[in-house]
């Protein structure tokens, strides 16, 4: 059995240029060092029940017979569950 939960992040107030840089994989250059440390550049957006969420997905794979957690993974929110576990 596999279960997933969305782990939200605090809202970030980025400009369009900062969002473009984050999507490319760069850190926003216009920010100072202190502000850049607070930017979460690895989190992504996903839709769940018609609502958008930004953050990460925490997934666990459980062995039903023995009731033991066999696998655990944390990914950005846009990664589909079929890509994580076999």
C-alpha positions, 0 to 999 in steps of 0.5 A: 500500500502506498500513501502520499501527503502534501507538505505545504511551504509558506507562501512566497511573494516572488516577482515573475522574473524570480519565478522564471529564474527558479523554474530554470533552476537558478537562484534569484540574483536580484535578492540579497544573501539573506532573502535568497536563503529564505527562497524555497527553489525546490518546491513545485506546484500541483493540483489536488481536488481542483485546488493548487498546492505548492510544496512537497509530497511525502510518500510511504510504502507499507507492507500490509501483511506485516504492517511495516513501512518498507519505503519512504520518499520525499519529492517535489509536489509535481512528481507523480506517485507512479514515478516514485515506487515500482 
